[in-house]
Amino acid sequence: MNTPSGAALALIRYRMRAVAIGELALRHARSWDRTPAISIHFDGKQVIEGKATAFTNGAIEAAIIHSRALLEFLGLKGNGKTQLRERTGTRQADDSVIEDFPPLQRLTIAKAIKAYPGPGDEAEAALAYVIYLANKGLAHTTNSFSRHDDGSRLLDIAFRGIPVLVVNSFYLPLGMRSPRYKPRSRKSAA
């Protein structure tokens, strides 16, 4: 068995944490009727003030990119806005993929969808949509991306599910405990 290096484990944990922070940011953003104010402090000193989107937009966009990277690591790629395809063929020499760690194998679409407690087509659409956004909505200027369509619901599904797929497909088969990746946060004052 090819044991993952500390650097590889740290990168995967970092990506999982970025996705979890994006899920937290998306959850807050979806709950607002109007965008609240934010103030950010470093060592108790306020350094930023403005709208909460100063945090949420960047966190959500980073989560989209890290989601794509984790899905490709596991073996999944996008095939349009709502469908997945399995990674095949050649890859770059420096790409890190799950099959670098025998006996681990690429995640199949069927296995990824089966892990979701809801409808399979919804799971596939959510995972495909996050890849689509990374490739099209963030990497290019396009008219097909809107924060106010059904996409935020699909992102929520993807952000919650991708770390679970990594744990179930990577950590557990290697006999490793899942890293702590969920951020500590406080409940919103209502």
Biotite code that builds the C-alpha atoms (Angstrom):
import biotite.structure as struc

atoms = struc.array([
    struc.Atom([0.000, 0.000, 0.000], chain_id="A", res_id=1, res_name="MET", atom_name="CA", element="C"),
    struc.Atom([1.293, 3.450, -0.958], chain_id="A", res_id=2, res_name="ASN", atom_name="CA", element="C"),
    struc.Atom([0.771, 5.520, 2.200], chain_id="A", res_id=3, res_name="THR", atom_name="CA", element="C"),
    struc.Atom([-0.152, 9.157, 1.595], chain_id="A", res_id=4, res_name="PRO", atom_name="CA", element="C"),
    struc.Atom([2.533, 11.629, 2.578], chain_id="A", res_id=5, res_name="SER", atom_name="CA", element="C"),
    struc.Atom([1.947, 14.228, 5.244], chain_id="A", res_id=6, res_name="GLY", atom_name="CA", element="C"),
    struc.Atom([1.866, 16.878, 2.515], chain_id="A", res_id=7, res_name="ALA", atom_name="CA", element="C"),
    struc.Atom([-0.785, 14.974, 0.538], chain_id="A", res_id=8, res_name="ALA", atom_name="CA", element="C"),
    struc.Atom([-2.921, 14.514, 3.645], chain_id="A", res_id=9, res_name="LEU", atom_name="CA", element="C"),
    struc.Atom([-2.534, 18.182, 4.567], chain_id="A", res_id=10, res_name="ALA", atom_name="CA", element="C"),
    struc.Atom([-3.653, 19.278, 1.085], chain_id="A", res_id=11, res_name="LEU", atom_name="CA", element="C"),
    struc.Atom([-6.704, 17.018, 1.116], chain_id="A", res_id=12, res_name="ILE", atom_name="CA", element="C"),
    struc.Atom([-7.636, 18.230, 4.614], chain_id="A", res_id=13, res_name="ARG", atom_name="CA", element="C"),
    struc.Atom([-7.140, 21.853, 3.495], chain_id="A", res_id=14, res_name="TYR", atom_name="CA", element="C"),
    struc.Atom([-9.442, 21.327, 0.518], chain_id="A", res_id=15, res_name="ARG", atom_name="CA", element="C"),
    struc.Atom([-12.086, 19.609, 2.663], chain_id="A", res_id=16, res_name="MET", atom_name="CA", element="C"),
    struc.Atom([-11.952, 22.491, 5.130], chain_id="A", res_id=17, res_name="ARG", atom_name="CA", element="C"),
    struc.Atom([-12.339, 25.050, 2.321], chain_id="A", res_id=18, res_name="ALA", atom_name="CA", element="C"),
    struc.Atom([-15.448, 23.209, 1.111], chain_id="A", res_id=19, res_name="VAL", atom_name="CA", element="C"),
    struc.Atom([-16.878, 23.117, 4.645], chain_id="A", res_id=20, res_name="ALA", atom_name="CA", element="C"),
    struc.Atom([-16.236, 26.858, 5.101], chain_id="A", res_id=21, res_name="ILE", atom_name="CA", element="C"),
    struc.Atom([-17.940, 27.493, 1.760], chain_id="A", res_id=22, res_name="GLY", atom_name="CA", element="C"),
    struc.Atom([-20.928, 25.448, 2.920], chain_id="A", res_id=23, res_name="GLU", atom_name="CA", element="C"),
    struc.Atom([-21.108, 27.570, 6.086], chain_id="A", res_id=24, res_name="LEU", atom_name="CA", element="C"),
    struc.Atom([-20.897, 30.788, 4.051], chain_id="A", res_id=25, res_name="ALA", atom_name="CA", element="C"),
    struc.Atom([-23.554, 29.569, 1.613], chain_id="A", res_id=26, res_name="LEU", atom_name="CA", element="C"),
    struc.Atom([-25.865, 28.585, 4.458], chain_id="A", res_id=27, res_name="ARG", atom_name="CA", element="C"),
    struc.Atom([-25.608, 32.093, 5.916], chain_id="A", res_id=28, res_name="HIS", atom_name="CA", element="C"),
    struc.Atom([-26.006, 33.827, 2.557], chain_id="A", res_id=29, res_name="ALA", atom_name="CA", element="C"),
    struc.Atom([-29.103, 31.783, 1.705], chain_id="A", res_id=30, res_name="ARG", atom_name="CA", element="C"),
    struc.Atom([-30.743, 32.765, 4.993], chain_id="A", res_id=31, res_name="SER", atom_name="CA", element="C"),
    struc.Atom([-30.564, 36.536, 4.475], chain_id="A", res_id=32, res_name="TRP", atom_name="CA", element="C"),
    struc.Atom([-33.355, 38.723, 3.226], chain_id="A", res_id=33, res_name="ASP", atom_name="CA", element="C"),
    struc.Atom([-30.801, 41.513, 3.019], chain_id="A", res_id=34, res_name="ARG", atom_name="CA", element="C"),
    struc.Atom([-27.024, 41.363, 3.241], chain_id="A", res_id=35, res_name="THR", atom_name="CA", element="C"),
    struc.Atom([-25.875, 42.143, 6.795], chain_id="A", res_id=36, res_name="PRO", atom_name="CA", element="C"),
    struc.Atom([-22.831, 44.152, 7.809], chain_id="A", res_id=37, res_name="ALA", atom_name="CA", element="C"),
    struc.Atom([-19.559, 42.492, 8.719], chain_id="A", res_id=38, res_name="ILE", atom_name="CA", element="C"),
    struc.Atom([-16.475, 43.483, 10.644], chain_id="A", res_id=39, res_name="SER", atom_name="CA", element="C"),
    struc.Atom([-13.329, 41.397, 10.587], chain_id="A", res_id=40, res_name="ILE", atom_name="CA", element="C"),
    struc.Atom([-10.788, 41.549, 13.395], chain_id="A", res_id=41, res_name="HIS", atom_name="CA", element="C"),
    struc.Atom([-7.179, 40.377, 13.511], chain_id="A", res_id=42, res_name="PHE", atom_name="CA", element="C"),
    struc.Atom([-5.887, 39.962, 17.067], chain_id="A", res_id=43, res_name="ASP", atom_name="CA", element="C"),
    struc.Atom([-8.810, 42.006, 18.324], chain_id="A", res_id=44, res_name="GLY", atom_name="CA", element="C"),
    struc.Atom([-8.188, 44.923, 15.941], chain_id="A", res_id=45, res_name="LYS", atom_name="CA", element="C"),
    struc.Atom([-10.838, 45.648, 13.317], chain_id="A", res_id=46, res_name="GLN", atom_name="CA", element="C"),
    struc.Atom([-9.273, 45.601, 9.854], chain_id="A", res_id=47, res_name="VAL", atom_name="CA", element="C"),
    struc.Atom([-12.295, 45.293, 7.556], chain_id="A", res_id=48, res_name="ILE", atom_name="CA", element="C"),
    struc.Atom([-15.861, 46.477, 7.650], chain_id="A", res_id=49, res_name="GLU", atom_name="CA", element="C"),
    struc.Atom([-18.548, 46.324, 5.034], chain_id="A", res_id=50, res_name="GLY", atom_name="CA", element="C"),
    struc.Atom([-21.065, 43.822, 3.764], chain_id="A", res_id=51, res_name="LYS", atom_name="CA", element="C"),
    struc.Atom([-20.987, 40.154, 4.742], chain_id="A", res_id=52, res_name="ALA", atom_name="CA", element="C"),
    struc.Atom([-20.388, 39.261, 1.111], chain_id="A", res_id=53, res_name="THR", atom_name="CA", element="C"),
    struc.Atom([-16.781, 40.308, 1.763], chain_id="A", res_id=54, res_name="ALA", atom_name="CA", element="C"),
    struc.Atom([-16.509, 36.910, 3.437], chain_id="A", res_id=55, res_name="PHE", atom_name="CA", element="C"),
    struc.Atom([-19.231, 34.798, 1.834], chain_id="A", res_id=56, res_name="THR", atom_name="CA", element="C"),
    struc.Atom([-18.444, 35.404, -1.842], chain_id="A", res_id=57, res_name="ASN", atom_name="CA", element="C"),
    struc.Atom([-14.785, 34.435, -1.571], chain_id="A", res_id=58, res_name="GLY", atom_name="CA", element="C"),
    struc.Atom([-15.514, 31.465, 0.687], chain_id="A", res_id=59, res_name="ALA", atom_name="CA", element="C"),
    struc.Atom([-18.153, 30.097, -1.688], chain_id="A", res_id=60, res_name="ILE", atom_name="CA", element="C"),
    struc.Atom([-15.957, 30.604, -4.750], chain_id="A", res_id=61, res_name="GLU", atom_name="CA", element="C"),
    struc.Atom([-12.969, 28.928, -3.055], chain_id="A", res_id=62, res_name="ALA", atom_name="CA", element="C"),
    struc.Atom([-15.207, 26.016, -2.065], chain_id="A", res_id=63, res_name="ALA", atom_name="CA", element="C"),
    struc.Atom([-16.279, 25.602, -5.685], chain_id="A", res_id=64, res_name="ILE", atom_name="CA", element="C"),
    struc.Atom([-12.656, 25.343, -6.863], chain_id="A", res_id=65, res_name="ILE", atom_name="CA", element="C"),
    struc.Atom([-11.652, 22.967, -4.049], chain_id="A", res_id=66, res_name="HIS", atom_name="CA", element="C"),
    struc.Atom([-14.759, 20.846, -4.684], chain_id="A", res_id=67, res_name="SER", atom_name="CA", element="C"),
    struc.Atom([-13.728, 20.382, -8.299], chain_id="A", res_id=68, res_name="ARG", atom_name="CA", element="C"),
    struc.Atom([-10.202, 19.410, -7.256], chain_id="A", res_id=69, res_name="ALA", atom_name="CA", element="C"),
    struc.Atom([-11.474, 16.850, -4.736], chain_id="A", res_id=70, res_name="LEU", atom_name="CA", element="C"),
    struc.Atom([-13.945, 15.342, -7.194], chain_id="A", res_id=71, res_name="LEU", atom_name="CA", element="C"),
    struc.Atom([-11.239, 14.996, -9.843], chain_id="A", res_id=72, res_name="GLU", atom_name="CA", element="C"),
    struc.Atom([-8.908, 13.462, -7.232], chain_id="A", res_id=73, res_name="PHE", atom_name="CA", element="C"),
    struc.Atom([-11.643, 10.904, -6.524], chain_id="A", res_id=74, res_name="LEU", atom_name="CA", element="C"),
    struc.Atom([-12.168, 10.214, -10.242], chain_id="A", res_id=75, res_name="GLY", atom_name="CA", element="C"),
    struc.Atom([-15.128, 12.349, -11.304], chain_id="A", res_id=76, res_name="LEU", atom_name="CA", element="C"),
    struc.Atom([-15.338, 15.069, -13.930], chain_id="A", res_id=77, res_name="LYS", atom_name="CA", element="C"),
    struc.Atom([-18.140, 17.165, -15.300], chain_id="A", res_id=78, res_name="GLY", atom_name="CA", element="C"),
    struc.Atom([-20.085, 16.429, -18.453], chain_id="A", res_id=79, res_name="ASN", atom_name="CA", element="C"),
    struc.Atom([-22.148, 19.576, -18.826], chain_id="A", res_id=80, res_name="GLY", atom_name="CA", element="C"),
    struc.Atom([-24.232, 21.320, -16.203], chain_id="A", res_id=81, res_name="LYS", atom_name="CA", element="C"),
    struc.Atom([-25.998, 18.307, -14.715], chain_id="A", res_id=82, res_name="THR", atom_name="CA", element="C"),
    struc.Atom([-24.084, 15.156, -15.628], chain_id="A", res_id=83, res_name="GLN", atom_name="CA", element="C"),
    struc.Atom([-20.861, 13.564, -14.475], chain_id="A", res_id=84, res_name="LEU", atom_name="CA", element="C"),
    struc.Atom([-18.367, 11.406, -16.261], chain_id="A", res_id=85, res_name="ARG", atom_name="CA", element="C"),
    struc.Atom([-15.629, 9.269, -14.828], chain_id="A", res_id=86, res_name="GLU", atom_name="CA", element="C"),
    struc.Atom([-12.033, 10.378, -15.231], chain_id="A", res_id=87, res_name="ARG", atom_name="CA", element="C"),
    struc.Atom([-10.254, 8.221, -17.798], chain_id="A", res_id=88, res_name="THR", atom_name="CA", element="C"),
    struc.Atom([-7.189, 8.384, -19.955], chain_id="A", res_id=89, res_name="GLY", atom_name="CA", element="C"),
    struc.Atom([-3.956, 10.165, -19.338], chain_id="A", res_id=90, res_name="THR", atom_name="CA", element="C"),
    struc.Atom([-3.226, 12.743, -16.704], chain_id="A", res_id=91, res_name="ARG", atom_name="CA", element="C"),
    struc.Atom([-0.478, 15.198, -15.985], chain_id="A", res_id=92, res_name="GLN", atom_name="CA", element="C"),
    struc.Atom([2.587, 13.644, -14.352], chain_id="A", res_id=93, res_name="ALA", atom_name="CA", element="C"),
    struc.Atom([2.200, 15.793, -11.244], chain_id="A", res_id=94, res_name="ASP", atom_name="CA", element="C"),
    struc.Atom([-1.539, 15.126, -10.750], chain_id="A", res_id=95, res_name="ASP", atom_name="CA", element="C"),
    struc.Atom([-2.379, 13.380, -7.497], chain_id="A", res_id=96, res_name="SER", atom_name="CA", element="C"),
    struc.Atom([-5.269, 10.950, -7.826], chain_id="A", res_id=97, res_name="VAL", atom_name="CA", element="C"),
    struc.Atom([-6.865, 8.388, -5.555], chain_id="A", res_id=98, res_name="ILE", atom_name="CA", element="C"),
    struc.Atom([-5.476, 5.441, -7.480], chain_id="A", res_id=99, res_name="GLU", atom_name="CA", element="C"),
    struc.Atom([-1.961, 6.606, -6.501], chain_id="A", res_id=100, res_name="ASP", atom_name="CA", element="C"),
    struc.Atom([-2.751, 4.893, -3.191], chain_id="A", res_id=101, res_name="PHE", atom_name="CA", element="C"),
    struc.Atom([-3.373, 1.205, -3.924], chain_id="A", res_id=102, res_name="PRO", atom_name="CA", element="C"),
    struc.Atom([-5.678, -0.543, -3.283], chain_id="A", res_id=103, res_name="PRO", atom_name="CA", element="C"),
    struc.Atom([-7.849, 2.570, -3.680], chain_id="A", res_id=104, res_name="LEU", atom_name="CA", element="C"),
    struc.Atom([-9.708, 2.989, -6.945], chain_id="A", res_id=105, res_name="GLN", atom_name="CA", element="C"),
    struc.Atom([-11.503, 5.805, -8.702], chain_id="A", res_id=106, res_name="ARG", atom_name="CA", element="C"),
    struc.Atom([-14.949, 6.629, -7.424], chain_id="A", res_id=107, res_name="LEU", atom_name="CA", element="C"),
    struc.Atom([-17.650, 5.636, -9.877], chain_id="A", res_id=108, res_name="THR", atom_name="CA", element="C"),
    struc.Atom([-20.662, 7.806, -10.601], chain_id="A", res_id=109, res_name="ILE", atom_name="CA", element="C"),
    struc.Atom([-22.935, 5.066, -9.277], chain_id="A", res_id=110, res_name="ALA", atom_name="CA", element="C"),
    struc.Atom([-21.065, 4.861, -5.970], chain_id="A", res_id=111, res_name="LYS", atom_name="CA", element="C"),
    struc.Atom([-21.007, 8.648, -5.573], chain_id="A", res_id=112, res_name="ALA", atom_name="CA", element="C"),
    struc.Atom([-24.736, 8.895, -6.209], chain_id="A", res_id=113, res_name="ILE", atom_name="CA", element="C"),
    struc.Atom([-25.537, 5.980, -3.919], chain_id="A", res_id=114, res_name="LYS", atom_name="CA", element="C"),
    struc.Atom([-23.953, 7.845, -0.980], chain_id="A", res_id=115, res_name="ALA", atom_name="CA", element="C"),
    struc.Atom([-26.590, 10.600, -1.262], chain_id="A", res_id=116, res_name="TYR", atom_name="CA", element="C"),
    struc.Atom([-29.796, 10.022, 0.738], chain_id="A", res_id=117, res_name="PRO", atom_name="CA", element="C"),
    struc.Atom([-31.960, 11.841, -1.821], chain_id="A", res_id=118, res_name="GLY", atom_name="CA", element="C"),
    struc.Atom([-32.739, 11.235, -5.500], chain_id="A", res_id=119, res_name="PRO", atom_name="CA", element="C"),
    struc.Atom([-29.766, 10.066, -7.571], chain_id="A", res_id=120, res_name="GLY", atom_name="CA", element="C"),
    struc.Atom([-30.342, 12.561, -10.366], chain_id="A", res_id=121, res_name="ASP", atom_name="CA", element="C"),
    struc.Atom([-30.219, 15.376, -7.795], chain_id="A", res_id=122, res_name="GLU", atom_name="CA", element="C"),
    struc.Atom([-26.903, 14.100, -6.410], chain_id="A", res_id=123, res_name="ALA", atom_name="CA", element="C"),
    struc.Atom([-25.377, 13.857, -9.876], chain_id="A", res_id=124, res_name="GLU", atom_name="CA", element="C"),
    struc.Atom([-26.679, 17.302, -10.811], chain_id="A", res_id=125, res_name="ALA", atom_name="CA", element="C"),
    struc.Atom([-25.185, 18.821, -7.641], chain_id="A", res_id=126, res_name="ALA", atom_name="CA", element="C"),
    struc.Atom([-21.743, 17.299, -8.185], chain_id="A", res_id=127, res_name="LEU", atom_name="CA", element="C"),
    struc.Atom([-21.759, 18.115, -11.893], chain_id="A", res_id=128, res_name="ALA", atom_name="CA", element="C"),
    struc.Atom([-22.927, 21.666, -11.217], chain_id="A", res_id=129, res_name="TYR", atom_name="CA", element="C"),
    struc.Atom([-20.054, 22.444, -8.864], chain_id="A", res_id=130, res_name="VAL", atom_name="CA", element="C"),
    struc.Atom([-17.568, 21.257, -11.515], chain_id="A", res_id=131, res_name="ILE", atom_name="CA", element="C"),
    struc.Atom([-19.413, 23.247, -14.171], chain_id="A", res_id=132, res_name="TYR", atom_name="CA", element="C"),
    struc.Atom([-19.227, 26.395, -12.032], chain_id="A", res_id=133, res_name="LEU", atom_name="CA", element="C"),
    struc.Atom([-15.513, 25.929, -11.422], chain_id="A", res_id=134, res_name="ALA", atom_name="CA", element="C"),
    struc.Atom([-14.876, 25.486, -15.133], chain_id="A", res_id=135, res_name="ASN", atom_name="CA", element="C"),
    struc.Atom([-17.354, 27.984, -16.521], chain_id="A", res_id=136, res_name="LYS", atom_name="CA", element="C"),
    struc.Atom([-18.798, 30.246, -13.852], chain_id="A", res_id=137, res_name="GLY", atom_name="CA", element="C"),
    struc.Atom([-15.525, 31.202, -12.178], chain_id="A", res_id=138, res_name="LEU", atom_name="CA", element="C"),
    struc.Atom([-12.818, 30.500, -14.734], chain_id="A", res_id=139, res_name="ALA", atom_name="CA", element="C"),
    struc.Atom([-14.585, 32.386, -17.535], chain_id="A", res_id=140, res_name="HIS", atom_name="CA", element="C"),
    struc.Atom([-16.830, 35.388, -17.811], chain_id="A", res_id=141, res_name="THR", atom_name="CA", element="C"),
    struc.Atom([-20.197, 33.901, -18.662], chain_id="A", res_id=142, res_name="THR", atom_name="CA", element="C"),
    struc.Atom([-23.899, 34.688, -18.553], chain_id="A", res_id=143, res_name="ASN", atom_name="CA", element="C"),
    struc.Atom([-24.890, 31.209, -17.371], chain_id="A", res_id=144, res_name="SER", atom_name="CA", element="C"),
    struc.Atom([-24.047, 31.717, -13.689], chain_id="A", res_id=145, res_name="PHE", atom_name="CA", element="C"),
    struc.Atom([-26.450, 33.286, -11.213], chain_id="A", res_id=146, res_name="SER", atom_name="CA", element="C"),
    struc.Atom([-26.482, 33.103, -7.436], chain_id="A", res_id=147, res_name="ARG", atom_name="CA", element="C"),
    struc.Atom([-30.265, 33.393, -7.444], chain_id="A", res_id=148, res_name="HIS", atom_name="CA", element="C"),
    struc.Atom([-31.295, 30.276, -9.319], chain_id="A", res_id=149, res_name="ASP", atom_name="CA", element="C"),
    struc.Atom([-31.553, 26.655, -8.203], chain_id="A", res_id=150, res_name="ASP", atom_name="CA", element="C"),
    struc.Atom([-27.766, 26.539, -8.258], chain_id="A", res_id=151, res_name="GLY", atom_name="CA", element="C"),
    struc.Atom([-27.398, 27.591, -4.622], chain_id="A", res_id=152, res_name="SER", atom_name="CA", element="C"),
    struc.Atom([-29.454, 24.554, -3.561], chain_id="A", res_id=153, res_name="ARG", atom_name="CA", element="C"),
    struc.Atom([-27.269, 22.279, -5.722], chain_id="A", res_id=154, res_name="LEU", atom_name="CA", element="C"),
    struc.Atom([-24.118, 23.861, -4.275], chain_id="A", res_id=155, res_name="LEU", atom_name="CA", element="C"),
    struc.Atom([-25.380, 23.199, -0.772], chain_id="A", res_id=156, res_name="ASP", atom_name="CA", element="C"),
    struc.Atom([-25.885, 19.522, -1.625], chain_id="A", res_id=157, res_name="ILE", atom_name="CA", element="C"),
    struc.Atom([-22.423, 19.291, -3.204], chain_id="A", res_id=158, res_name="ALA", atom_name="CA", element="C"),
    struc.Atom([-20.645, 21.141, -0.380], chain_id="A", res_id=159, res_name="PHE", atom_name="CA", element="C"),
    struc.Atom([-22.193, 18.847, 2.225], chain_id="A", res_id=160, res_name="ARG", atom_name="CA", element="C"),
    struc.Atom([-21.562, 15.679, 0.220], chain_id="A", res_id=161, res_name="GLY", atom_name="CA", element="C"),
    struc.Atom([-18.055, 16.045, -1.174], chain_id="A", res_id=162, res_name="ILE", atom_name="CA", element="C"),
    struc.Atom([-16.201, 15.799, 2.161], chain_id="A", res_id=163, res_name="PRO", atom_name="CA", element="C"),
    struc.Atom([-18.278, 12.698, 2.982], chain_id="A", res_id=164, res_name="VAL", atom_name="CA", element="C"),
    struc.Atom([-17.245, 11.145, -0.348], chain_id="A", res_id=165, res_name="LEU", atom_name="CA", element="C"),
    struc.Atom([-13.572, 11.856, 0.458], chain_id="A", res_id=166, res_name="VAL", atom_name="CA", element="C"),
    struc.Atom([-13.875, 10.314, 3.922], chain_id="A", res_id=167, res_name="VAL", atom_name="CA", element="C"),
    struc.Atom([-15.698, 7.219, 2.641], chain_id="A", res_id=168, res_name="ASN", atom_name="CA", element="C"),
    struc.Atom([-13.529, 6.704, -0.460], chain_id="A", res_id=169, res_name="SER", atom_name="CA", element="C"),
    struc.Atom([-10.105, 7.705, 0.846], chain_id="A", res_id=170, res_name="PHE", atom_name="CA", element="C"),
    struc.Atom([-9.689, 7.832, 4.612], chain_id="A", res_id=171, res_name="TYR", atom_name="CA", element="C"),
    struc.Atom([-11.821, 4.896, 5.724], chain_id="A", res_id=172, res_name="LEU", atom_name="CA", element="C"),
    struc.Atom([-10.501, 2.379, 3.136], chain_id="A", res_id=173, res_name="PRO", atom_name="CA", element="C"),
    struc.Atom([-6.959, 3.292, 4.222], chain_id="A", res_id=174, res_name="LEU", atom_name="CA", element="C"),
    struc.Atom([-7.907, 2.687, 7.861], chain_id="A", res_id=175, res_name="GLY", atom_name="CA", element="C"),
    struc.Atom([-7.467, 6.371, 8.707], chain_id="A", res_id=176, res_name="MET", atom_name="CA", element="C"),
    struc.Atom([-9.687, 8.604, 10.765], chain_id="A", res_id=177, res_name="ARG", atom_name="CA", element="C"),
    struc.Atom([-11.327, 11.535, 9.082], chain_id="A", res_id=178, res_name="SER", atom_name="CA", element="C"),
    struc.Atom([-9.516, 14.798, 9.731], chain_id="A", res_id=179, res_name="PRO", atom_name="CA", element="C"),
    struc.Atom([-11.304, 17.619, 11.481], chain_id="A", res_id=180, res_name="ARG", atom_name="CA", element="C"),
    struc.Atom([-12.393, 19.788, 8.633], chain_id="A", res_id=181, res_name="TYR", atom_name="CA", element="C"),
    struc.Atom([-15.582, 21.479, 9.802], chain_id="A", res_id=182, res_name="LYS", atom_name="CA", element="C"),
    struc.Atom([-15.004, 25.045, 11.003], chain_id="A", res_id=183, res_name="PRO", atom_name="CA", element="C"),
    struc.Atom([-16.030, 26.145, 14.439], chain_id="A", res_id=184, res_name="ARG", atom_name="CA", element="C"),
    struc.Atom([-18.717, 28.764, 14.186], chain_id="A", res_id=185, res_name="SER", atom_name="CA", element="C"),
    struc.Atom([-21.216, 30.449, 16.388], chain_id="A", res_id=186, res_name="ARG", atom_name="CA", element="C"),
    struc.Atom([-24.940, 30.347, 15.936], chain_id="A", res_id=187, res_name="LYS", atom_name="CA", element="C"),
    struc.Atom([-26.322, 33.495, 14.399], chain_id="A", res_id=188, res_name="SER", atom_name="CA", element="C"),
    struc.Atom([-28.057, 35.841, 16.757], chain_id="A", res_id=189, res_name="ALA", atom_name="CA", element="C"),
    struc.Atom([-31.634, 35.981, 15.590], chain_id="A", res_id=190, res_name="ALA", atom_name="CA", element="C"),
])
